[in-house]
């Protein structure tokens, strides 16, 4: 039952990206809320237990729905949901294995530089973005302690949300929506499948160091 979930995810993701490309709100409402639940079903099929990554996927589903609604209030609600996602992922990754110190320092430095550059253009979103982006950066750093696949997913999640931050700051890139969704979809897929492949026994040894090879 494992492969069908990923096949379904791939099909839904392709339709979602097509909907973004043609700017179809109807298609996005049909497909975007299904992305994280399909990966959640895959994760459950692999692990048969509720863990923080599963909780993060549930929160991501709520965030995806909120961000389909126009307006700043819905945007902030979506950010709040994804803050839960980042904190849940962070909890899972840190419990699994201590992340390398250089990765933590690099991601915190990136967080500081990005916020410094965007600070003047974010207006009332400054403080929410500051807090959310810190949780996101720490999650991406912690992902490097799990596996290369999860680390790549964390980096892509950061990249996807950085694109959203740029847009909120008034920097509009060509194909912005498609870039955001492509990197976000890839991030969720890599994090979920990488986490499902990570040795569950390592969860009982939070002091272990060094990334896995999965």
N, C-alpha and C positions, 0 to 999 in steps of 0.2 A: 504493500500500500504506500510505499515511500515515493516512488517515482511519479505516480499520478498527481500528487500534490504539487510537485515542481513543474510538471507539464501544464497543469491547470494555471499555476502561477505565471508561467511563461506566456501562455495564451492571453490571460487577462492583462498582463503587463504590456504585451504588444498592442492590444486594443486600447488600453489606457494611453499609451504613447501616441497612437494614431489620433485619439480624441484630443490630446493636447496639441498635436501638430495642426489639426484642422479647427482648433478652438471650439470644440463641441462640448458644451457644459453637460448635456444629457449623457453622452458617452462617459465622461469623467465621473458623473454621479453613479453610474452603473458599475464602473470598474474600480475606481480608486479605493472605495471602502472595502473591497475584497482582497486587496494585496496582502496586508498584514495578517488577516485571518487565515489565508491559505498557507502562509508560512508558519503560522501558529499550529495549524493542523499537522503540517509536516514535522514540526518540532515535537509535538505531542506523540506522533507516531514513532519517533526515534527515542524519546526519553521517558514517556509515560509518567511525567510528573510536572507539576507547576513550579517553575523557578522564576527568578527575577527577569530573565530574558523573555519568558512567556508573558509576564506582567507588562514588560515594555512594549511588546507587540500589541497587546490590548489597548494600551494608552496611545500607541501610534495609530490604531484604527480610529479612535476618537479624535485624534489630532487631524487625521486626513479628512474626516467629515467636517470638522470645524473650519478647516482651511478652504473648503469648497464654498463656504458662505462668504459673500463679499462684506467688507467693512472692517474697521480697525478692531472692534470688539471681538469679532469672530477670529481675527488674526491673533489677538492676545490669548483668546481661549485655546486656539490651536497651539500656540507657543507653550502655554501651561501644560497641555497634554503631552507635548513632546519633551517638556522638562521632566515629566514623570518617566518617560521613555529613557531619557539619558541617565537619570539617576538609577533606574532599575538596571540598565545595562552596566553602568559603572559598578554597582553593587555586585552583580554576577561576576564581572571580570576580575575585580579586586579579590573576591573570595577565592576565585579559581587559582590565580597566581599573581604575585607581586609584579607590577610592571617595571621595566627598566627605568632607572632614574634619568638617563639622557632623553628618553622619549617624553617623560613627564616635563622636563625642563623645556624641551623644544616646543611642545604643544602649548605650554603656559606662555612662552615667549610669543608664539604666533597669536594667541588670544590677546595678549597685551597690545601688540602692534596693530592688529586688525581693528580692535576697538578704538585705539588712539586715532587711526586714520578715518574711521567712520563716525566718530563721536559727534563732530559738528553738524553732520547731515542727518542724524537719526531723530533729532527733536525729542518728542515725548517718549519715543521708543528706546531711548538711551539706556535707562536702568534695566528694563526688562531684557533687552538684548545683552547687556553686560552680564547679568546673572545667568541667562540661558546659555550664552556662548561659553561661559566658564564651565558649566556642567558638561556641555558638548565636548569641549576640548579635553577635559579630564577623562571623559568616556573614551575618546579616540586614543588618548595616551594609554589608558588601562587596557584597551583592546590589543595593544602590542605585546602584552604579556600572555595572551591566550594562544594565538596562532597567527601565521602570516595572513591567512584568509580573513580572520576576524579583524586583524589590523587594517587590511585593505578596506574592509567594510566601514570601519570607524573613520578612516581618512576620507572616504567618499561621502559619508554622512556629513562630516564637517564641511567638505567642499560644496555639497548641495545646499546646506544652510547658509554658507558664506555667500552663495549666489543670491539667496533670498535677502540676506542682509544688504548686499550691494544694491539690489533693486529698491529696497525700502529707503536706502540712502540717496536714491535718485540716479544710480548708475544702471542704465538699461542696456543690457547686452543683447545682440541678435540671437534669436532662438532661446531666449532666457527660460521660458517655461519648459521647453523640451530638455534643456540641459539640467534643470533642477530635477525633473522627474526621472530622467535617465540615471543620474548619479544616485538619487534616492532609492530607486528600485534596486540598483546594483548593490547599494549599501545594505539594504535589508536582506537581500538574498545571501550576500557573503557573510554577514553577521550570523544569520540564522543557521545556514548550513555549516559554517565553521564552528559555531557553538555546539551544534548537534554532533559534530565529529570529535569534539574535544573529550578527552578521557574524563569520565565522571568522578573517578577516584581522586583526581587532582583537586576537586572541590573541597576535600577534607584536609588539604594541605595549603592554606593560604600563604605560608611562608616560602613556598617554592618560588624560585626565580628562573628567568630565562624563558623565551617564547618557545612554544611547541612548533612542530614542523607541519602540522595539518593545514 
